[in-house]
Amino acid sequence: MGEKTTRKIRAKDEKSVPFYVLRGKLVVLSGPDKGKTLVLDQPELTIGSKDENHLILSDPTVSRKHAALTESAGVYVIRDLNSTNGTYLDGVLIREAVLEFGRTITLGETQIRFVPFQEKIEVYPSSKNAFGDVYGQSIQMRNIFGILEKVVPTDVTVILEGETGTGKELLARAIHTLSARSKGPFVVFDCGSIAENLVESELFGHEKGAFTGAIYSRQGVFEMAGGGTLFLDEIGELASDLQPKLLRVLETREVKRLGGSETRRVDFRLVAATHRNLALEVKEGRFREDLFYRLSVLRLRIAPLRERKEDIPLITQQLLRNLTVEYNTSTVPEVAHETLEILNSYEWPGNIRELRNVLSRALAMGGKTVIRPADLLLSQDSESYVEKMDSLIGKSLDEIERTAILQTLKAHQGNKTQTAKALGIAYSTLYEKIKKYGLP
């Protein structure tokens, strides 16, 4: 355990990892330059007949500098540059407009379609075993670190998928901290922890008098995250009626507060997370396909701890360092070899969150200088765990579920948000089950 967590790992001879980023592309549909394409890989691009443009058109009805395309946080905007014949979007004359995938631009006698495509990028595993405060020396984690090191300076939308407790929020914070938006706010919104009737107000904000109890105007999280990063946790729990409204904000970067008439511009980078498989949720009709593709600019799966047990020693060391600071103890305890063997053999259903809880209890049990096997309280290894499993025989599933919820609520002193996370369910699901079983 004396190994420094900041050491670099040699990446020489390791294979590159392909990953895909959703980008926009212009395809000329008609006119003298039919078939010509342009990938939107810069913050601002221009279209016109002059040679200095990024998309050069030979159509004589196109102005020398006809139109410009800008991109910010995944939102594309097209604006006319005082052209002679104007710029049309789906047949409507525009000065400036948000450009969404599938729409058609007309410049003079030339039609151009804006389409999405997945760009393949090869990235090597990071030579580092940390990304911000997230640690891992396994190839799975260093692949993720390598990808993020490449894209974190941009405003690319990132969605993190993985089981509860794998460190998705910590990784989102690292993305923010290491980005150009680090001086802006990092705003967290848990889509599964807010009562369903309050979610829209929390997201979009509201004006005074918008509904009963709205005694003052209030910003929503989209506005609060202005200039920074918005982390939408458990986005798979977002109600179906709110999904198209979120999609609209992501496409236009505009919001309108509940009860208000003013449209407000918002500027944020989006990082989202879920413990669900969103592709499967789309297939089964629980999540909108268009929103899924809008979010999936970059999708990363965070492997559970049982799939990367080589990370356990490193993570254990870092967690102990954090806990000693939290508990204001003088030294970081060593971990006995036998203890480490037990930690490595355990399956960690609660992942890193469970590992942290185990180490916290071990310190409380007396492992101030050396953590020994007797200091660990792993439920699968205890006699009480076996007794509890035997006591479930003959009980209905409802009885088992009610008992599990009640005991977890007690363990978290009635805190529903923590209870929902510990059980691996959405806050709204927990709320419904509390009502179902008549729990206090």
Number of C-alpha atoms within 10 A of each C-alpha: 14 8 9 10 17 10 12 13 13 11 14 9 7 10 11 14 14 13 17 15 18 20 16 21 18 20 20 23 18 15 16 14 17 14 12 15 16 16 18 18 11 11 12 15 18 20 24 25 19 17 13 12 17 18 20 19 25 16 16 13 18 25 22 20 20 25 24 19 20 18 19 17 17 25 17 21 18 24 19 23 19 13 17 15 16 19 25 21 21 14 11 10 15 14 15 17 16 17 21 17 17 11 13 21 24 22 26 19 13 20 19 23 20 20 16 17 13 13 14 11 13 11 19 20 25 24 17 20 23 19 21 16 11 19 24 23 25 16 16 16 24 23 22 21 26 19 22 22 17 13 16 20 14 15 20 21 23 24 24 22 21 18 20 23 22 21 20 24 19 14 21 26 22 18 23 26 19 15 19 15 21 16 12 16 17 21 19 18 19 20 24 26 23 17 12 13 8 9 20 20 20 19 23 22 23 23 19 15 14 17 12 7 8 14 12 10 16 18 16 20 20 27 23 22 22 19 18 22 29 26 25 24 24 23 21 24 21 21 16 13 9 12 17 14 16 18 18 13 17 24 20 18 21 17 22 17 23 21 16 14 9 10 10 11 14 18 20 27 25 24 26 25 24 23 23 16 13 19 15 11 15 16 11 10 11 15 21 19 15 13 18 18 14 18 21 21 18 21 18 17 18 18 16 20 22 17 12 16 20 15 20 21 19 20 20 20 20 18 20 20 15 14 17 17 13 9 11 9 13 10 12 18 18 16 20 13 13 12 16 17 12 14 20 18 10 16 14 20 16 21 18 20 15 17 22 20 14 18 20 18 15 20 22 12 14 13 20 16 13 16 22 18 19 11 18 21 15 16 12 12 12 11 10 11 13 12 10 10 10 10 11 12 9 9 9 10 10 12 12 15 13 18 13 13 21 17 14 19 21 12 12 13 11 14 12 19 20 17 23 21 17 18 16 15 18 22 25 20 13 21 17 11 16 16 10 11 15 9 12 8
